[in-house]
Amino acid sequence: MKHTEYDIIVAGAGIAGALAAAAAARGGAKVVMLDRNPDTTVGKKTNWGWVCGDAVAKTHIDFIHKKIGLQLTEPELDLKVDGVLVFSPDLERKFQFEGAGYSLDRPKLAKKLVNYAVKEGAEYVPLHEVEGPIVEEGKLVGVFGRDHKGEQFRIRSKLVIDCLGVASTIRRKLPKNDYIENMVSTDDIESTGRYIYKFTPEGSDERYYDPKNALIHLNQQLAPGGYGWVFPKTDKRINVGLGVEKKSLEVRNERLGKKDTLHMLIDEYVKWNPNVKDTVIDETDSNGKGYWSVTVRRQFDSLVYQNYLGAGDTMAMPNPISAGGIGPAMVAGVLAGEVAAEAVAAKDTSMEFLWKYNLKFNESYGNKTAGLEAFRVYLQSLNNDLINYGMHHFLTEEEAVDISYGNIPKITIASTFHKVLHGIANIDAFKNLLFTVKKMQKMNEIYQSYPKTVNEFGAWKHMVNTEMGEVKEKFHPNPI
């Protein structure tokens, strides 16, 4: 490191971190970006690699180009896809979520983003693992950790942007406060894993593999509490994986008399797919196989504290339904960097000044995620038969797409009761859907009134916790 004190420390050089560093440096701040990895594997999430579904919507790529001028192209944008298709467990019904997007080459994307941050003026320091915040009088004034030799370092700064991921050592060691949670509940985390395969496509059934679309399979037996995915890549490669929720997997195993693990379920999912044959792990960049944890809740109610901002997985930003975290990480990284630079320029790094980051992220992405969290909890309470029936009869494709974006479709008992004549279980499930949609609407209304100031936050947060608590009290994992 060139200095022992900076305007802004960015902890973590993943997607959110690199973009935050770029935006902050672009705004005139003296920025250092610390990452535990060597520069040859920058942005690597786990010991297995850049473990992710690697998919992102085109709208998010356009967002960072518009905001900071970064143009992403090949090879980091590996393959353009038309959209995301979601299939019912019986494969007889599908909905298209989101529009055009990309399957990414994550190692190349990571290098591109870090190089851009350096070009904008950020200092990049690899092989430095951040172990926690330096706190004085309740405020963050820097970070401490160890370098690759095991030697301790301490760096001071006016602001810290935390992009260390779901298990962030900074967030978990923040002073106890009413704004940012230190931990994420295990009920709001999915265990996920994926393989990148070279393979031989067989057959023409695009329900299993589609070279032009990313596929998601809802199936509570194959992926309890989550879903499986088959995302196409170039050169006859795919990203295939699934996510499971802990309690759902436990219930599923107990009722089926099995002891399946995530690893076993992914292998079973690959065997289940008749279009994917002759698979060979693609070990390019040692990134062929891996596992990680993903949050499936709304982002933290506040993203800021005294002299502190968080972005990406650190703040539980992945989409609660799709678990997609790349898009929100891009949005949050840019916004956090911009606001941090403004705070430094204004010589005001208080939580009151940083609060505008909460407002900007809520407006750009976050105001729909609480509603999506409510729908995720409802969805995890349905077995395959109810999901099949619901996708065939409860929702039109337009209504389903509305829900996927966090919008509220107009579903009423009067308009759709004629569809629900297949037994009391389905009627109850439909009534539960109506309950969930009303809660989604309520959550959206609450987030449209996100508190403009720190002083309004306590009462607002109480409303959020009350509404979401009622949803979680009503619905419990029931995959079989």
TORDOZA-202578 format. One line per 3 residues: number of its first residue (from 0); their letters; for each residue x, y, z of C-alpha. Coordinates in steps of 0.5 Angstrom, whole numbers, plus 500, padded with zeros to 3 digits. Example, Ala and Ser with C-alpha at 12.3 -4.5 7.8 and 13.67 -1.06 7.14 Angstrom:
# TORDOZA-202578
0) AS) 525,491,516; 527,498,514 $
***
This chain:
# TORDOZA-202578
0) MKH) 500,500,500; 502,507,498; 499,510,504 $
3) TEY) 497,508,511; 490,513,511; 485,514,505 $
6) DII) 479,517,504; 475,511,502; 477,504,504 $
9) VAG) 473,499,499; 474,492,502; 473,486,497 $
12) AGI) 475,487,490; 469,483,487; 463,486,483 $
15) AGA) 460,491,488; 467,492,491; 471,494,484 $
18) LAA) 465,498,482; 465,502,488; 472,503,488 $
21) AAA) 471,506,481; 466,510,482; 469,513,488 $
24) ARG) 475,514,485; 472,517,479; 469,522,484 $
27) GAK) 475,525,486; 476,521,493; 483,517,495 $
30) VVM) 481,510,494; 484,504,496; 481,497,495 $
33) LDR) 483,491,499; 482,484,497; 485,477,500 $
36) NPD) 486,474,493; 492,475,489; 492,479,483 $
39) TTV) 491,473,478; 485,471,481; 482,477,483 $
42) GKK) 474,477,485; 475,470,487; 469,468,492 $
45) TNW) 471,462,495; 476,457,495; 473,453,489 $
48) GWV) 473,460,484; 468,465,482; 462,461,484 $
51) CGD) 456,463,481; 450,462,476; 454,468,472 $
54) AVA) 447,471,469; 446,478,469; 440,482,465 $
57) KTH) 442,487,460; 439,493,464; 444,492,469 $
60) IDF) 450,492,464; 447,498,461; 446,502,468 $
63) IHK) 454,501,469; 455,504,462; 451,510,463 $
66) KIG) 453,511,470; 461,511,470; 462,510,462 $
69) LQL) 464,502,463; 463,499,457; 463,491,458 $
72) TEP) 464,487,451; 467,480,449; 470,476,452 $
75) ELD) 467,478,459; 460,478,456; 460,470,454 $
78) LKV) 454,469,451; 447,473,450; 441,470,452 $
81) DGV) 434,472,450; 431,471,457; 430,467,463 $
84) LVF) 425,461,462; 422,458,469; 418,451,468 $
87) SPD) 413,448,473; 415,441,476; 411,437,470 $
90) LER) 415,442,465; 408,443,462; 408,450,464 $
93) KFQ) 413,456,463; 414,463,464; 419,468,461 $
96) FEG) 422,472,467; 426,478,465; 429,480,458 $
99) AGY) 435,480,454; 441,478,458; 448,475,459 $
102) SLD) 452,469,461; 458,472,464; 465,469,464 $
105) RPK) 466,471,471; 474,471,472; 475,475,466 $
108) LAK) 469,480,468; 473,481,475; 479,483,472 $
111) KLV) 476,488,467; 472,491,473; 479,492,477 $
114) NYA) 483,494,471; 477,499,470; 478,502,478 $
117) VKE) 485,502,477; 484,506,471; 480,511,474 $
120) GAE) 485,512,480; 483,507,485; 489,503,489 $
123) YVP) 489,496,488; 492,492,494; 491,484,493 $
126) LHE) 493,479,498; 490,483,504; 485,480,508 $
129) VEG) 481,484,512; 479,481,519; 475,487,522 $
132) PIV) 473,494,523; 477,499,527; 472,503,531 $
135) EEG) 473,509,535; 467,512,539; 462,508,535 $
138) KLV) 465,510,528; 469,506,523; 475,509,522 $
141) GVF) 479,504,518; 480,496,518; 485,491,520 $
144) GRD) 487,485,518; 493,480,515; 497,480,509 $
147) HKG) 500,474,505; 506,473,510; 501,473,516 $
150) EQF) 503,480,518; 498,485,521; 496,491,518 $
153) RIR) 492,497,520; 489,502,515; 485,509,517 $
156) SKL) 480,512,513; 474,517,513; 469,512,510 $
159) VID) 469,504,509; 465,501,503; 464,493,505 $
162) CLG) 464,489,500; 466,482,503; 460,478,502 $
165) VAS) 455,475,506; 460,473,511; 463,480,512 $
168) TIR) 468,480,518; 466,488,518; 459,487,518 $
171) RKL) 459,482,523; 464,486,528; 460,493,527 $
174) PKN) 458,496,534; 451,493,536; 446,498,533 $
177) DYI) 439,499,530; 441,500,523; 445,494,520 $
180) ENM) 444,487,522; 450,483,524; 448,476,522 $
183) VST) 443,473,517; 438,468,519; 439,461,516 $
186) DDI) 432,461,514; 434,467,509; 440,463,506 $
189) EST) 440,458,501; 446,453,500; 447,453,492 $
192) GRY) 452,450,488; 454,449,480; 458,446,475 $
195) IYK) 461,449,469; 461,443,464; 463,442,457 $
198) FTP) 458,437,454; 454,434,448; 447,437,447 $
201) EGS) 443,431,445; 435,432,443; 431,438,441 $
204) DER) 427,439,447; 428,446,450; 425,444,456 $
207) YYD) 432,442,459; 437,446,455; 436,452,450 $
210) PKN) 442,455,447; 438,462,447; 435,462,454 $
213) ALI) 437,461,461; 432,455,464; 430,455,471 $
216) HLN) 426,449,474; 422,449,480; 422,442,483 $
219) QQL) 421,441,490; 424,434,490; 430,436,486 $
222) APG) 431,442,489; 427,443,496; 426,450,497 $
225) GYG) 430,453,491; 430,451,484; 435,448,479 $
228) WVF) 438,452,473; 441,450,466; 445,457,463 $
231) PKT) 448,456,456; 455,458,455; 459,459,449 $
234) DKR) 463,453,446; 458,447,448; 459,449,455 $
237) INV) 453,450,461; 453,453,468; 448,448,471 $
240) GLG) 447,448,479; 441,448,484; 440,452,491 $
243) VEK) 436,449,497; 433,451,503; 436,448,509 $
246) KSL) 429,446,513; 426,444,506; 431,439,505 $
249) EVR) 431,437,512; 423,436,511; 424,433,504 $
252) NER) 429,428,506; 425,426,512; 419,424,508 $
255) LGK) 422,421,503; 427,417,507; 433,420,504 $
258) KDT) 440,423,506; 441,427,500; 446,433,500 $
261) LHM) 447,439,496; 452,435,492; 448,429,491 $
264) LID) 442,433,489; 446,437,484; 449,430,481 $
267) EYV) 442,427,481; 439,434,477; 445,433,472 $
270) KWN) 443,425,471; 435,427,470; 437,432,464 $
273) PNV) 436,428,458; 439,433,454; 446,434,457 $
276) KDT) 450,428,456; 458,427,456; 459,432,461 $
279) VID) 466,434,463; 468,439,468; 471,445,465 $
282) ETD) 477,447,469; 479,453,466; 481,458,471 $
285) SNG) 480,452,476; 473,455,476; 469,448,474 $
288) KGY) 465,446,481; 464,450,487; 459,451,493 $
291) WSV) 457,457,496; 451,461,501; 446,466,498 $
294) TVR) 441,470,502; 434,470,499; 431,476,503 $
297) RQF) 430,483,502; 437,487,503; 438,490,510 $
300) DSL) 433,495,512; 439,500,512; 445,500,508 $
303) VYQ) 449,505,512; 452,506,519; 457,511,522 $
306) NYL) 462,512,516; 460,506,513; 457,503,507 $
309) GAG) 455,496,505; 454,493,498; 453,487,494 $
312) DTM) 452,480,498; 455,484,504; 448,487,505 $
315) AMP) 444,481,503; 442,484,496; 441,478,491 $
318) NPI) 434,477,489; 429,473,494; 426,469,488 $
321) SAG) 432,468,483; 438,469,488; 441,473,482 $
324) GIG) 446,477,486; 450,480,480; 445,486,478 $
327) PAM) 444,489,485; 451,488,486; 453,492,480 $
330) VAG) 447,498,482; 449,498,489; 457,498,488 $
333) VLA) 456,504,483; 451,508,488; 455,507,494 $
336) GEV) 462,509,491; 458,515,488; 455,517,495 $
339) AAE) 462,516,499; 466,521,494; 460,526,495 $
342) AVA) 461,525,503; 468,526,502; 468,532,498 $
345) AKD) 463,535,503; 467,533,509; 461,530,512 $
348) TSM) 461,522,513; 456,522,518; 450,517,517 $
351) EFL) 445,522,516; 449,524,510; 450,517,507 $
354) WKY) 443,516,508; 442,518,501; 445,512,499 $
357) NLK) 439,508,502; 434,512,498; 438,511,491 $
360) FNE) 438,504,492; 431,503,494; 429,507,488 $
363) SYG) 434,504,483; 433,497,485; 431,495,493 $
366) NKT) 424,498,493; 421,491,490; 425,486,494 $
369) AGL) 421,486,500; 415,484,496; 419,478,493 $
372) EAF) 421,476,499; 414,475,501; 413,471,495 $
375) RVY) 419,467,496; 416,464,503; 410,463,500 $
378) LQS) 413,459,494; 417,455,499; 410,452,502 $
381) LNN) 408,449,496; 409,442,494; 410,440,486 $
384) DLI) 403,438,485; 401,445,488; 406,449,484 $
387) NYG) 404,445,478; 397,447,479; 398,454,481 $
390) MHH) 402,455,474; 397,452,470; 391,455,473 $
393) FLT) 392,461,479; 397,466,475; 397,468,467 $
396) EEE) 404,469,464; 403,476,465; 401,476,472 $
399) AVD) 407,471,474; 412,476,470; 409,482,474 $
402) ISY) 410,478,481; 418,476,478; 419,484,478 $
405) GNI) 416,485,484; 410,489,481; 403,487,484 $
408) PKI) 398,483,479; 390,484,480; 388,478,482 $
411) TIA) 381,477,486; 377,471,488; 371,474,483 $
414) STF) 376,474,477; 379,467,478; 375,463,482 $
417) HKV) 372,459,476; 380,456,476; 380,453,483 $
420) LHG) 375,447,483; 380,442,484; 379,440,491 $
423) IAN) 380,444,498; 387,444,498; 388,448,491 $
426) IDA) 383,453,494; 387,454,500; 393,455,496 $
429) FKN) 389,460,492; 387,464,498; 394,463,501 $
432) LLF) 396,466,494; 391,472,495; 394,473,502 $
435) TVK) 401,473,499; 399,478,494; 396,483,499 $
438) KMQ) 402,483,503; 407,484,497; 402,490,496 $
441) KMN) 403,492,503; 411,491,503; 411,495,496 $
444) EIY) 407,501,499; 412,501,505; 418,501,501 $
447) QSY) 415,507,497; 415,511,503; 422,509,505 $
450) PKT) 424,514,511; 428,520,508; 432,521,515 $
453) VNE) 435,517,520; 430,519,525; 424,516,521 $
456) FGA) 427,509,521; 425,506,527; 418,506,526 $
459) WKH) 419,504,519; 423,498,521; 418,496,526 $
462) MVN) 412,496,520; 417,492,516; 418,487,521 $
465) TEM) 411,486,523; 408,485,516; 414,480,514 $
468) GEV) 413,477,521; 406,475,519; 408,472,512 $
471) KEK) 413,468,516; 409,466,521; 403,463,516 $
474) FHP) 408,459,511; 413,454,513; 417,449,508 $
477) NPI) 413,444,506; 416,441,499; 413,434,500 $
***
